[in-house]
Amino acid sequence: MARVEMYLKSTCPYCFRAKDLLRAKGIRAEEYNIDAGGPKRSEMIDRSGRMTVPQIFIDGRHVGGCDDLFALEREGKLDALLAA
């Protein structure tokens, strides 16, 4: 099973949607809450080049945010990434 990491904020509806999709697939992501900013927010920006949440990584590969995750699902590519 792949290692999934997600940078998120506790009130973000897109974060909830992404988490729900992953949970439906039996995946529990390592969550990095960046509500207060700080070093994890800086780390997220350095790793992804983006400032919005969620930012999702599968086995260290940046896959993007919620819309990107759902696009992978629609294209039939998400399961293969998660199975790696």
Secondary structure, 3 states (H helix, E strand, C coil): CCCEEEEECCCCHHHHHHHHHHHHCCCCCEEEECCCCHHHHHHHHHHHCCCCCCEEEECCEEEECHHHHHHHHHCCCHHHHHHC
